[in-house]
Amino acid sequence: MNIFVANLNYKIRKENLEAIFAEYGEVVSAKIIFDRDTKRSKGYGFVEIADDAQAERAIADLNGAEWEGKVIMVKKSEARPGTETPTPQ
């Protein structure tokens, strides 16, 4: 299941996302979105967890949690119609 993670501290990196979500299940992929021009994090990213039940538990546990000084938003993500890119629901 693809998971959208927002309101991330700008210092967070892919490895940080992988580590926190690995506590819930097998992380297939993790990605932080960066601004093309400034190369700075946009403060959100995506995580894919192999097992849907584990992903749902991660969403329930982590949505609204404080992480690195910010309260994060964690939601299920779906691909936009006509694209492969996940978006928050």
PyMOL Python script that loads the backbone (N, CA, C, O; Angstrom):
from pymol import cmd

cmd.read_pdbstr("""\
ATOM      1  N   MET A   1       0.849  -1.169   0.000  1.00  0.00           N
ATOM      2  CA  MET A   1       0.000   0.000   0.000  1.00  0.00           C
ATOM      3  C   MET A   1       0.899   1.238   0.000  1.00  0.00           C
ATOM      4  O   MET A   1       1.895   1.294   0.722  1.00  0.00           O
ATOM      5  N   ASN A   2       0.543   2.206  -0.801  1.00  0.00           N
ATOM      6  CA  ASN A   2       1.243   3.487  -0.834  1.00  0.00           C
ATOM      7  C   ASN A   2       0.685   4.403   0.252  1.00  0.00           C
ATOM      8  O   ASN A   2      -0.527   4.496   0.447  1.00  0.00           O
ATOM      9  N   ILE A   3       1.590   5.073   0.947  1.00  0.00           N
ATOM     10  CA  ILE A   3       1.227   5.956   2.049  1.00  0.00           C
ATOM     11  C   ILE A   3       1.815   7.337   1.784  1.00  0.00           C
ATOM     12  O   ILE A   3       2.988   7.468   1.431  1.00  0.00           O
ATOM     13  N   PHE A   4       0.991   8.359   1.956  1.00  0.00           N
ATOM     14  CA  PHE A   4       1.404   9.750   1.818  1.00  0.00           C
ATOM     15  C   PHE A   4       1.759  10.271   3.204  1.00  0.00           C
ATOM     16  O   PHE A   4       0.987  10.101   4.147  1.00  0.00           O
ATOM     17  N   VAL A   5       2.920  10.904   3.333  1.00  0.00           N
ATOM     18  CA  VAL A   5       3.375  11.434   4.617  1.00  0.00           C
ATOM     19  C   VAL A   5       3.690  12.916   4.428  1.00  0.00           C
ATOM     20  O   VAL A   5       4.557  13.268   3.629  1.00  0.00           O
ATOM     21  N   ALA A   6       2.986  13.790   5.164  1.00  0.00           N
ATOM     22  CA  ALA A   6       3.150  15.233   4.995  1.00  0.00           C
ATOM     23  C   ALA A   6       3.549  15.907   6.304  1.00  0.00           C
ATOM     24  O   ALA A   6       3.494  15.314   7.382  1.00  0.00           O
ATOM     25  N   ASN A   7       3.953  17.164   6.169  1.00  0.00           N
ATOM     26  CA  ASN A   7       4.394  18.016   7.266  1.00  0.00           C
ATOM     27  C   ASN A   7       5.671  17.471   7.902  1.00  0.00           C
ATOM     28  O   ASN A   7       5.854  17.521   9.118  1.00  0.00           O
ATOM     29  N   LEU A   8       6.547  16.950   7.043  1.00  0.00           N
ATOM     30  CA  LEU A   8       7.825  16.424   7.511  1.00  0.00           C
ATOM     31  C   LEU A   8       8.813  17.556   7.762  1.00  0.00           C
ATOM     32  O   LEU A   8       8.794  18.576   7.074  1.00  0.00           O
ATOM     33  N   ASN A   9       9.663  17.366   8.743  1.00  0.00           N
ATOM     34  CA  ASN A   9      10.779  18.267   8.966  1.00  0.00           C
ATOM     35  C   ASN A   9      11.633  18.239   7.696  1.00  0.00           C
ATOM     36  O   ASN A   9      11.856  17.171   7.125  1.00  0.00           O
ATOM     37  N   TYR A  10      12.106  19.394   7.255  1.00  0.00           N
ATOM     38  CA  TYR A  10      12.854  19.476   6.004  1.00  0.00           C
ATOM     39  C   TYR A  10      14.181  18.731   6.040  1.00  0.00           C
ATOM     40  O   TYR A  10      14.783  18.490   4.994  1.00  0.00           O
ATOM     41  N   LYS A  11      14.639  18.366   7.225  1.00  0.00           N
ATOM     42  CA  LYS A  11      15.899  17.620   7.355  1.00  0.00           C
ATOM     43  C   LYS A  11      15.711  16.119   7.180  1.00  0.00           C
ATOM     44  O   LYS A  11      16.693  15.388   7.043  1.00  0.00           O
ATOM     45  N   ILE A  12      14.469  15.648   7.181  1.00  0.00           N
ATOM     46  CA  ILE A  12      14.178  14.223   7.062  1.00  0.00           C
ATOM     47  C   ILE A  12      14.634  13.712   5.698  1.00  0.00           C
ATOM     48  O   ILE A  12      14.455  14.383   4.682  1.00  0.00           O
ATOM     49  N   ARG A  13      15.220  12.532   5.689  1.00  0.00           N
ATOM     50  CA  ARG A  13      15.680  11.895   4.456  1.00  0.00           C
ATOM     51  C   ARG A  13      15.002  10.542   4.281  1.00  0.00           C
ATOM     52  O   ARG A  13      14.349  10.034   5.193  1.00  0.00           O
ATOM     53  N   LYS A  14      15.165   9.983   3.119  1.00  0.00           N
ATOM     54  CA  LYS A  14      14.563   8.698   2.763  1.00  0.00           C
ATOM     55  C   LYS A  14      14.843   7.634   3.823  1.00  0.00           C
ATOM     56  O   LYS A  14      13.948   6.874   4.193  1.00  0.00           O
ATOM     57  N   GLU A  15      16.060   7.580   4.302  1.00  0.00           N
ATOM     58  CA  GLU A  15      16.449   6.578   5.293  1.00  0.00           C
ATOM     59  C   GLU A  15      15.662   6.739   6.593  1.00  0.00           C
ATOM     60  O   GLU A  15      15.350   5.750   7.258  1.00  0.00           O
ATOM     61  N   ASN A  16      15.341   7.981   6.955  1.00  0.00           N
ATOM     62  CA  ASN A  16      14.535   8.225   8.154  1.00  0.00           C
ATOM     63  C   ASN A  16      13.129   7.667   7.986  1.00  0.00           C
ATOM     64  O   ASN A  16      12.592   7.039   8.898  1.00  0.00           O
ATOM     65  N   LEU A  17      12.527   7.899   6.806  1.00  0.00           N
ATOM     66  CA  LEU A  17      11.186   7.366   6.532  1.00  0.00           C
ATOM     67  C   LEU A  17      11.197   5.843   6.580  1.00  0.00           C
ATOM     68  O   LEU A  17      10.323   5.222   7.184  1.00  0.00           O
ATOM     69  N   GLU A  18      12.193   5.255   5.939  1.00  0.00           N
ATOM     70  CA  GLU A  18      12.299   3.791   5.928  1.00  0.00           C
ATOM     71  C   GLU A  18      12.383   3.243   7.344  1.00  0.00           C
ATOM     72  O   GLU A  18      11.720   2.257   7.668  1.00  0.00           O
ATOM     73  N   ALA A  19      13.186   3.868   8.183  1.00  0.00           N
ATOM     74  CA  ALA A  19      13.389   3.373   9.546  1.00  0.00           C
ATOM     75  C   ALA A  19      12.110   3.417  10.372  1.00  0.00           C
ATOM     76  O   ALA A  19      11.779   2.438  11.041  1.00  0.00           O
ATOM     77  N   ILE A  20      11.386   4.532  10.338  1.00  0.00           N
ATOM     78  CA  ILE A  20      10.183   4.637  11.165  1.00  0.00           C
ATOM     79  C   ILE A  20       9.078   3.695  10.683  1.00  0.00           C
ATOM     80  O   ILE A  20       8.374   3.100  11.499  1.00  0.00           O
ATOM     81  N   PHE A  21       8.922   3.554   9.364  1.00  0.00           N
ATOM     82  CA  PHE A  21       7.871   2.689   8.838  1.00  0.00           C
ATOM     83  C   PHE A  21       8.251   1.213   8.870  1.00  0.00           C
ATOM     84  O   PHE A  21       7.368   0.356   8.837  1.00  0.00           O
ATOM     85  N   ALA A  22       9.532   0.896   8.932  1.00  0.00           N
ATOM     86  CA  ALA A  22       9.984  -0.501   9.007  1.00  0.00           C
ATOM     87  C   ALA A  22       9.513  -1.167  10.294  1.00  0.00           C
ATOM     88  O   ALA A  22       9.433  -2.393  10.368  1.00  0.00           O
ATOM     89  N   GLU A  23       9.203  -0.366  11.301  1.00  0.00           N
ATOM     90  CA  GLU A  23       8.675  -0.917  12.549  1.00  0.00           C
ATOM     91  C   GLU A  23       7.298  -1.554  12.342  1.00  0.00           C
ATOM     92  O   GLU A  23       6.847  -2.342  13.173  1.00  0.00           O
ATOM     93  N   TYR A  24       6.636  -1.217  11.242  1.00  0.00           N
ATOM     94  CA  TYR A  24       5.282  -1.705  10.974  1.00  0.00           C
ATOM     95  C   TYR A  24       5.236  -2.810   9.931  1.00  0.00           C
ATOM     96  O   TYR A  24       4.243  -3.533   9.855  1.00  0.00           O
ATOM     97  N   GLY A  25       6.281  -2.960   9.127  1.00  0.00           N
ATOM     98  CA  GLY A  25       6.288  -3.990   8.093  1.00  0.00           C
ATOM     99  C   GLY A  25       7.379  -3.734   7.072  1.00  0.00           C
ATOM    100  O   GLY A  25       8.181  -2.809   7.205  1.00  0.00           O
ATOM    101  N   GLU A  26       7.388  -4.580   6.048  1.00  0.00           N
ATOM    102  CA  GLU A  26       8.406  -4.475   5.003  1.00  0.00           C
ATOM    103  C   GLU A  26       8.190  -3.219   4.164  1.00  0.00           C
ATOM    104  O   GLU A  26       7.157  -3.070   3.510  1.00  0.00           O
ATOM    105  N   VAL A  27       9.162  -2.325   4.186  1.00  0.00           N
ATOM    106  CA  VAL A  27       9.103  -1.108   3.385  1.00  0.00           C
ATOM    107  C   VAL A  27       9.639  -1.439   1.993  1.00  0.00           C
ATOM    108  O   VAL A  27      10.813  -1.770   1.829  1.00  0.00           O
ATOM    109  N   VAL A  28       8.759  -1.343   0.998  1.00  0.00           N
ATOM    110  CA  VAL A  28       9.134  -1.619  -0.387  1.00  0.00           C
ATOM    111  C   VAL A  28       9.894  -0.428  -0.964  1.00  0.00           C
ATOM    112  O   VAL A  28      10.883  -0.597  -1.678  1.00  0.00           O
ATOM    113  N   SER A  29       9.420   0.780  -0.646  1.00  0.00           N
ATOM    114  CA  SER A  29      10.089   1.993  -1.122  1.00  0.00           C
ATOM    115  C   SER A  29       9.745   3.161  -0.210  1.00  0.00           C
ATOM    116  O   SER A  29       8.728   3.158   0.485  1.00  0.00           O
ATOM    117  N   ALA A  30      10.615   4.153  -0.234  1.00  0.00           N
ATOM    118  CA  ALA A  30      10.394   5.398   0.505  1.00  0.00           C
ATOM    119  C   ALA A  30      10.987   6.520  -0.330  1.00  0.00           C
ATOM    120  O   ALA A  30      12.059   6.374  -0.918  1.00  0.00           O
ATOM    121  N   LYS A  31      10.280   7.640  -0.377  1.00  0.00           N
ATOM    122  CA  LYS A  31      10.739   8.751  -1.214  1.00  0.00           C
ATOM    123  C   LYS A  31      10.341  10.074  -0.587  1.00  0.00           C
ATOM    124  O   LYS A  31       9.197  10.260  -0.172  1.00  0.00           O
ATOM    125  N   ILE A  32      11.299  10.993  -0.521  1.00  0.00           N
ATOM    126  CA  ILE A  32      11.046  12.365  -0.113  1.00  0.00           C
ATOM    127  C   ILE A  32      10.952  13.185  -1.395  1.00  0.00           C
ATOM    128  O   ILE A  32      11.749  12.986  -2.312  1.00  0.00           O
ATOM    129  N   ILE A  33      10.002  14.095  -1.473  1.00  0.00           N
ATOM    130  CA  ILE A  33       9.836  14.929  -2.659  1.00  0.00           C
ATOM    131  C   ILE A  33      10.635  16.223  -2.474  1.00  0.00           C
ATOM    132  O   ILE A  33      10.509  16.911  -1.461  1.00  0.00           O
ATOM    133  N   PHE A  34      11.458  16.532  -3.474  1.00  0.00           N
ATOM    134  CA  PHE A  34      12.311  17.719  -3.439  1.00  0.00           C
ATOM    135  C   PHE A  34      11.893  18.708  -4.516  1.00  0.00           C
ATOM    136  O   PHE A  34      11.419  18.323  -5.585  1.00  0.00           O
ATOM    137  N   ASP A  35      12.077  19.996  -4.214  1.00  0.00           N
ATOM    138  CA  ASP A  35      11.840  21.056  -5.190  1.00  0.00           C
ATOM    139  C   ASP A  35      12.930  20.981  -6.256  1.00  0.00           C
ATOM    140  O   ASP A  35      14.118  20.900  -5.944  1.00  0.00           O
ATOM    141  N   ARG A  36      12.508  21.008  -7.503  1.00  0.00           N
ATOM    142  CA  ARG A  36      13.453  20.891  -8.619  1.00  0.00           C
ATOM    143  C   ARG A  36      14.479  22.016  -8.641  1.00  0.00           C
ATOM    144  O   ARG A  36      15.656  21.787  -8.919  1.00  0.00           O
ATOM    145  N   ASP A  37      14.032  23.226  -8.350  1.00  0.00           N
ATOM    146  CA  ASP A  37      14.917  24.387  -8.454  1.00  0.00           C
ATOM    147  C   ASP A  37      15.838  24.549  -7.254  1.00  0.00           C
ATOM    148  O   ASP A  37      17.040  24.756  -7.415  1.00  0.00           O
ATOM    149  N   THR A  38      15.282  24.455  -6.059  1.00  0.00           N
ATOM    150  CA  THR A  38      16.072  24.711  -4.853  1.00  0.00           C
ATOM    151  C   THR A  38      16.742  23.457  -4.298  1.00  0.00           C
ATOM    152  O   THR A  38      17.655  23.547  -3.478  1.00  0.00           O
ATOM    153  N   LYS A  39      16.286  22.292  -4.746  1.00  0.00           N
ATOM    154  CA  LYS A  39      16.796  20.999  -4.245  1.00  0.00           C
ATOM    155  C   LYS A  39      16.477  20.793  -2.765  1.00  0.00           C
ATOM    156  O   LYS A  39      17.068  19.929  -2.119  1.00  0.00           O
ATOM    157  N   ARG A  40      15.544  21.583  -2.225  1.00  0.00           N
ATOM    158  CA  ARG A  40      15.127  21.481  -0.830  1.00  0.00           C
ATOM    159  C   ARG A  40      13.895  20.584  -0.729  1.00  0.00           C
ATOM    160  O   ARG A  40      13.055  20.570  -1.630  1.00  0.00           O
ATOM    161  N   SER A  41      13.792  19.849   0.354  1.00  0.00           N
ATOM    162  CA  SER A  41      12.625  19.013   0.590  1.00  0.00           C
ATOM    163  C   SER A  41      11.363  19.863   0.572  1.00  0.00           C
ATOM    164  O   SER A  41      11.359  20.995   1.054  1.00  0.00           O
ATOM    165  N   LYS A  42      10.296  19.309   0.013  1.00  0.00           N
ATOM    166  CA  LYS A  42       9.010  20.004   0.041  1.00  0.00           C
ATOM    167  C   LYS A  42       8.225  19.682   1.312  1.00  0.00           C
ATOM    168  O   LYS A  42       7.133  20.211   1.520  1.00  0.00           O
ATOM    169  N   GLY A  43       8.775  18.821   2.155  1.00  0.00           N
ATOM    170  CA  GLY A  43       8.132  18.511   3.429  1.00  0.00           C
ATOM    171  C   GLY A  43       7.123  17.382   3.352  1.00  0.00           C
ATOM    172  O   GLY A  43       6.317  17.198   4.265  1.00  0.00           O
ATOM    173  N   TYR A  44       7.166  16.623   2.262  1.00  0.00           N
ATOM    174  CA  TYR A  44       6.295  15.450   2.177  1.00  0.00           C
ATOM    175  C   TYR A  44       6.976  14.352   1.386  1.00  0.00           C
ATOM    176  O   TYR A  44       7.979  14.572   0.707  1.00  0.00           O
ATOM    177  N   GLY A  45       6.396  13.150   1.494  1.00  0.00           N
ATOM    178  CA  GLY A  45       6.962  12.011   0.794  1.00  0.00           C
ATOM    179  C   GLY A  45       5.976  10.863   0.735  1.00  0.00           C
ATOM    180  O   GLY A  45       4.813  10.992   1.118  1.00  0.00           O
ATOM    181  N   PHE A  46       6.467   9.742   0.249  1.00  0.00           N
ATOM    182  CA  PHE A  46       5.646   8.550   0.079  1.00  0.00           C
ATOM    183  C   PHE A  46       6.400   7.333   0.579  1.00  0.00           C
ATOM    184  O   PHE A  46       7.617   7.230   0.423  1.00  0.00           O
ATOM    185  N   VAL A  47       5.658   6.411   1.184  1.00  0.00           N
ATOM    186  CA  VAL A  47       6.224   5.147   1.659  1.00  0.00           C
ATOM    187  C   VAL A  47       5.316   4.044   1.152  1.00  0.00           C
ATOM    188  O   VAL A  47       4.093   4.181   1.178  1.00  0.00           O
ATOM    189  N   GLU A  48       5.904   2.954   0.693  1.00  0.00           N
ATOM    190  CA  GLU A  48       5.111   1.797   0.298  1.00  0.00           C
ATOM    191  C   GLU A  48       5.448   0.644   1.226  1.00  0.00           C
ATOM    192  O   GLU A  48       6.610   0.264   1.370  1.00  0.00           O
ATOM    193  N   ILE A  49       4.409   0.087   1.857  1.00  0.00           N
ATOM    194  CA  ILE A  49       4.552  -1.069   2.740  1.00  0.00           C
ATOM    195  C   ILE A  49       3.882  -2.256   2.050  1.00  0.00           C
ATOM    196  O   ILE A  49       2.773  -2.140   1.527  1.00  0.00           O
ATOM    197  N   ALA A  50       4.569  -3.394   2.058  1.00  0.00           N
ATOM    198  CA  ALA A  50       4.120  -4.574   1.313  1.00  0.00           C
ATOM    199  C   ALA A  50       2.747  -5.086   1.770  1.00  0.00           C
ATOM    200  O   ALA A  50       1.910  -5.418   0.930  1.00  0.00           O
ATOM    201  N   ASP A  51       2.507  -5.154   3.060  1.00  0.00           N
ATOM    202  CA  ASP A  51       1.273  -5.727   3.599  1.00  0.00           C
ATOM    203  C   ASP A  51       0.272  -4.624   3.943  1.00  0.00           C
ATOM    204  O   ASP A  51       0.588  -3.716   4.711  1.00  0.00           O
ATOM    205  N   ASP A  52      -0.933  -4.702   3.377  1.00  0.00           N
ATOM    206  CA  ASP A  52      -1.949  -3.664   3.599  1.00  0.00           C
ATOM    207  C   ASP A  52      -2.355  -3.516   5.065  1.00  0.00           C
ATOM    208  O   ASP A  52      -2.561  -2.398   5.536  1.00  0.00           O
ATOM    209  N   ALA A  53      -2.471  -4.622   5.786  1.00  0.00           N
ATOM    210  CA  ALA A  53      -2.866  -4.543   7.203  1.00  0.00           C
ATOM    211  C   ALA A  53      -1.788  -3.820   8.010  1.00  0.00           C
ATOM    212  O   ALA A  53      -2.107  -3.023   8.892  1.00  0.00           O
ATOM    213  N   GLN A  54      -0.533  -4.087   7.721  1.00  0.00           N
ATOM    214  CA  GLN A  54       0.558  -3.414   8.405  1.00  0.00           C
ATOM    215  C   GLN A  54       0.582  -1.930   8.038  1.00  0.00           C
ATOM    216  O   GLN A  54       0.847  -1.077   8.885  1.00  0.00           O
ATOM    217  N   ALA A  55       0.306  -1.633   6.779  1.00  0.00           N
ATOM    218  CA  ALA A  55       0.257  -0.239   6.328  1.00  0.00           C
ATOM    219  C   ALA A  55      -0.864   0.513   7.032  1.00  0.00           C
ATOM    220  O   ALA A  55      -0.673   1.652   7.460  1.00  0.00           O
ATOM    221  N   GLU A  56      -2.029  -0.110   7.156  1.00  0.00           N
ATOM    222  CA  GLU A  56      -3.158   0.526   7.854  1.00  0.00           C
ATOM    223  C   GLU A  56      -2.811   0.812   9.310  1.00  0.00           C
ATOM    224  O   GLU A  56      -3.178   1.857   9.846  1.00  0.00           O
ATOM    225  N   ARG A  57      -2.102  -0.117   9.948  1.00  0.00           N
ATOM    226  CA  ARG A  57      -1.693   0.088  11.338  1.00  0.00           C
ATOM    227  C   ARG A  57      -0.703   1.246  11.449  1.00  0.00           C
ATOM    228  O   ARG A  57      -0.774   2.042  12.386  1.00  0.00           O
ATOM    229  N   ALA A  58       0.220   1.336  10.487  1.00  0.00           N
ATOM    230  CA  ALA A  58       1.182   2.445  10.480  1.00  0.00           C
ATOM    231  C   ALA A  58       0.454   3.780  10.336  1.00  0.00           C
ATOM    232  O   ALA A  58       0.783   4.747  11.022  1.00  0.00           O
ATOM    233  N   ILE A  59      -0.535   3.830   9.442  1.00  0.00           N
ATOM    234  CA  ILE A  59      -1.320   5.053   9.240  1.00  0.00           C
ATOM    235  C   ILE A  59      -2.027   5.439  10.536  1.00  0.00           C
ATOM    236  O   ILE A  59      -1.980   6.594  10.960  1.00  0.00           O
ATOM    237  N   ALA A  60      -2.678   4.468  11.156  1.00  0.00           N
ATOM    238  CA  ALA A  60      -3.419   4.727  12.392  1.00  0.00           C
ATOM    239  C   ALA A  60      -2.501   5.203  13.511  1.00  0.00           C
ATOM    240  O   ALA A  60      -2.851   6.121  14.253  1.00  0.00           O
ATOM    241  N   ASP A  61      -1.340   4.590  13.636  1.00  0.00           N
ATOM    242  CA  ASP A  61      -0.423   4.924  14.723  1.00  0.00           C
ATOM    243  C   ASP A  61       0.329   6.233  14.490  1.00  0.00           C
ATOM    244  O   ASP A  61       0.574   6.985  15.434  1.00  0.00           O
ATOM    245  N   LEU A  62       0.696   6.510  13.233  1.00  0.00           N
ATOM    246  CA  LEU A  62       1.589   7.635  12.961  1.00  0.00           C
ATOM    247  C   LEU A  62       0.877   8.930  12.577  1.00  0.00           C
ATOM    248  O   LEU A  62       1.452  10.008  12.727  1.00  0.00           O
ATOM    249  N   ASN A  63      -0.355   8.851  12.088  1.00  0.00           N
ATOM    250  CA  ASN A  63      -1.059  10.079  11.725  1.00  0.00           C
ATOM    251  C   ASN A  63      -1.292  10.925  12.978  1.00  0.00           C
ATOM    252  O   ASN A  63      -1.909  10.469  13.941  1.00  0.00           O
ATOM    253  N   GLY A  64      -0.797  12.150  12.955  1.00  0.00           N
ATOM    254  CA  GLY A  64      -0.928  13.050  14.093  1.00  0.00           C
ATOM    255  C   GLY A  64       0.189  12.927  15.118  1.00  0.00           C
ATOM    256  O   GLY A  64       0.194  13.631  16.128  1.00  0.00           O
ATOM    257  N   ALA A  65       1.138  12.028  14.854  1.00  0.00           N
ATOM    258  CA  ALA A  65       2.267  11.854  15.772  1.00  0.00           C
ATOM    259  C   ALA A  65       3.289  12.971  15.572  1.00  0.00           C
ATOM    260  O   ALA A  65       3.415  13.522  14.478  1.00  0.00           O
ATOM    261  N   GLU A  66       4.009  13.296  16.631  1.00  0.00           N
ATOM    262  CA  GLU A  66       5.081  14.274  16.514  1.00  0.00           C
ATOM    263  C   GLU A  66       6.352  13.538  16.124  1.00  0.00           C
ATOM    264  O   GLU A  66       6.719  12.537  16.740  1.00  0.00           O
ATOM    265  N   TRP A  67       7.015  14.040  15.098  1.00  0.00           N
ATOM    266  CA  TRP A  67       8.249  13.418  14.622  1.00  0.00           C
ATOM    267  C   TRP A  67       9.213  14.512  14.206  1.00  0.00           C
ATOM    268  O   TRP A  67       8.909  15.316  13.324  1.00  0.00           O
ATOM    269  N   GLU A  68      10.358  14.541  14.832  1.00  0.00           N
ATOM    270  CA  GLU A  68      11.384  15.550  14.554  1.00  0.00           C
ATOM    271  C   GLU A  68      10.830  16.974  14.698  1.00  0.00           C
ATOM    272  O   GLU A  68      11.143  17.857  13.900  1.00  0.00           O
ATOM    273  N   GLY A  69      10.000  17.178  15.734  1.00  0.00           N
ATOM    274  CA  GLY A  69       9.500  18.506  16.036  1.00  0.00           C
ATOM    275  C   GLY A  69       8.284  18.957  15.245  1.00  0.00           C
ATOM    276  O   GLY A  69       7.861  20.106  15.373  1.00  0.00           O
ATOM    277  N   LYS A  70       7.717  18.082  14.433  1.00  0.00           N
ATOM    278  CA  LYS A  70       6.530  18.448  13.647  1.00  0.00           C
ATOM    279  C   LYS A  70       5.470  17.359  13.793  1.00  0.00           C
ATOM    280  O   LYS A  70       5.789  16.178  13.929  1.00  0.00           O
ATOM    281  N   VAL A  71       4.203  17.778  13.761  1.00  0.00           N
ATOM    282  CA  VAL A  71       3.096  16.819  13.796  1.00  0.00           C
ATOM    283  C   VAL A  71       2.843  16.390  12.353  1.00  0.00           C
ATOM    284  O   VAL A  71       2.456  17.204  11.514  1.00  0.00           O
ATOM    285  N   ILE A  72       3.064  15.102  12.071  1.00  0.00           N
ATOM    286  CA  ILE A  72       2.957  14.623  10.698  1.00  0.00           C
ATOM    287  C   ILE A  72       1.546  14.154  10.356  1.00  0.00           C
ATOM    288  O   ILE A  72       0.771  13.759  11.227  1.00  0.00           O
ATOM    289  N   MET A  73       1.240  14.210   9.077  1.00  0.00           N
ATOM    290  CA  MET A  73      -0.022  13.694   8.554  1.00  0.00           C
ATOM    291  C   MET A  73       0.316  12.457   7.730  1.00  0.00           C
ATOM    292  O   MET A  73       1.193  12.502   6.867  1.00  0.00           O
ATOM    293  N   VAL A  74      -0.373  11.363   7.994  1.00  0.00           N
ATOM    294  CA  VAL A  74      -0.117  10.097   7.305  1.00  0.00           C
ATOM    295  C   VAL A  74      -1.447   9.576   6.781  1.00  0.00           C
ATOM    296  O   VAL A  74      -2.387   9.374   7.550  1.00  0.00           O
ATOM    297  N   LYS A  75      -1.525   9.357   5.462  1.00  0.00           N
ATOM    298  CA  LYS A  75      -2.768   8.907   4.825  1.00  0.00           C
ATOM    299  C   LYS A  75      -2.474   7.860   3.761  1.00  0.00           C
ATOM    300  O   LYS A  75      -1.359   7.762   3.250  1.00  0.00           O
ATOM    301  N   LYS A  76      -3.499   7.083   3.441  1.00  0.00           N
ATOM    302  CA  LYS A  76      -3.405   6.180   2.296  1.00  0.00           C
ATOM    303  C   LYS A  76      -3.298   7.034   1.029  1.00  0.00           C
ATOM    304  O   LYS A  76      -3.924   8.088   0.925  1.00  0.00           O
ATOM    305  N   SER A  77      -2.511   6.570   0.087  1.00  0.00           N
ATOM    306  CA  SER A  77      -2.293   7.298  -1.155  1.00  0.00           C
ATOM    307  C   SER A  77      -2.761   6.446  -2.330  1.00  0.00           C
ATOM    308  O   SER A  77      -2.578   5.228  -2.338  1.00  0.00           O
ATOM    309  N   GLU A  78      -3.354   7.085  -3.304  1.00  0.00           N
ATOM    310  CA  GLU A  78      -3.818   6.401  -4.513  1.00  0.00           C
ATOM    311  C   GLU A  78      -3.250   7.104  -5.737  1.00  0.00           C
ATOM    312  O   GLU A  78      -2.986   8.306  -5.699  1.00  0.00           O
ATOM    313  N   ALA A  79      -3.063   6.366  -6.817  1.00  0.00           N
ATOM    314  CA  ALA A  79      -2.583   6.974  -8.063  1.00  0.00           C
ATOM    315  C   ALA A  79      -3.679   7.855  -8.647  1.00  0.00           C
ATOM    316  O   ALA A  79      -4.857   7.497  -8.635  1.00  0.00           O
ATOM    317  N   ARG A  80      -3.273   9.012  -9.159  1.00  0.00           N
ATOM    318  CA  ARG A  80      -4.226   9.882  -9.845  1.00  0.00           C
ATOM    319  C   ARG A  80      -4.667   9.198 -11.131  1.00  0.00           C
ATOM    320  O   ARG A  80      -3.877   8.481 -11.745  1.00  0.00           O
ATOM    321  N   PRO A  81      -5.910   9.402 -11.552  1.00  0.00           N
ATOM    322  CA  PRO A  81      -6.365   8.798 -12.808  1.00  0.00           C
ATOM    323  C   PRO A  81      -5.449   9.203 -13.963  1.00  0.00           C
ATOM    324  O   PRO A  81      -5.152  10.383 -14.152  1.00  0.00           O
ATOM    325  N   GLY A  82      -5.009   8.210 -14.727  1.00  0.00           N
ATOM    326  CA  GLY A  82      -4.153   8.475 -15.880  1.00  0.00           C
ATOM    327  C   GLY A  82      -2.684   8.630 -15.564  1.00  0.00           C
ATOM    328  O   GLY A  82      -1.883   8.929 -16.449  1.00  0.00           O
ATOM    329  N   THR A  83      -2.309   8.423 -14.269  1.00  0.00           N
ATOM    330  CA  THR A  83      -0.898   8.540 -13.905  1.00  0.00           C
ATOM    331  C   THR A  83      -0.500   7.370 -13.007  1.00  0.00           C
ATOM    332  O   THR A  83      -1.342   6.613 -12.524  1.00  0.00           O
ATOM    333  N   GLU A  84       0.781   7.251 -12.805  1.00  0.00           N
ATOM    334  CA  GLU A  84       1.303   6.256 -11.870  1.00  0.00           C
ATOM    335  C   GLU A  84       1.669   6.915 -10.544  1.00  0.00           C
ATOM    336  O   GLU A  84       2.049   6.224  -9.599  1.00  0.00           O
ATOM    337  N   THR A  85       1.557   8.260 -10.458  1.00  0.00           N
ATOM    338  CA  THR A  85       1.985   8.987  -9.280  1.00  0.00           C
ATOM    339  C   THR A  85       0.928   8.934  -8.187  1.00  0.00           C
ATOM    340  O   THR A  85      -0.223   9.298  -8.426  1.00  0.00           O
ATOM    341  N   PRO A  86       1.302   8.483  -6.981  1.00  0.00           N
ATOM    342  CA  PRO A  86       0.339   8.463  -5.884  1.00  0.00           C
ATOM    343  C   PRO A  86       0.010   9.862  -5.393  1.00  0.00           C
ATOM    344  O   PRO A  86       0.850  10.761  -5.435  1.00  0.00           O
ATOM    345  N   THR A  87      -1.216  10.038  -4.930  1.00  0.00           N
ATOM    346  CA  THR A  87      -1.665  11.295  -4.341  1.00  0.00           C
ATOM    347  C   THR A  87      -2.436  10.991  -3.081  1.00  0.00           C
ATOM    348  O   THR A  87      -2.987   9.897  -2.954  1.00  0.00           O
ATOM    349  N   PRO A  88      -2.497  11.930  -2.130  1.00  0.00           N
ATOM    350  CA  PRO A  88      -3.244  11.678  -0.900  1.00  0.00           C
ATOM    351  C   PRO A  88      -4.739  11.623  -1.164  1.00  0.00           C
ATOM    352  O   PRO A  88      -5.252  12.280  -2.070  1.00  0.00           O
ATOM    353  N   GLN A  89      -5.421  10.834  -0.366  1.00  0.00           N
ATOM    354  CA  GLN A  89      -6.887  10.743  -0.472  1.00  0.00           C
ATOM    355  C   GLN A  89      -7.529  11.628   0.552  1.00  0.00           C
ATOM    356  O   GLN A  89      -8.756  11.695   0.629  1.00  0.00           O
TER     357      GLN A  89
END
""", "prot")
cmd.dss("prot")
cmd.show_as("cartoon", "prot")
cmd.util.cbc("prot")
cmd.orient("prot")
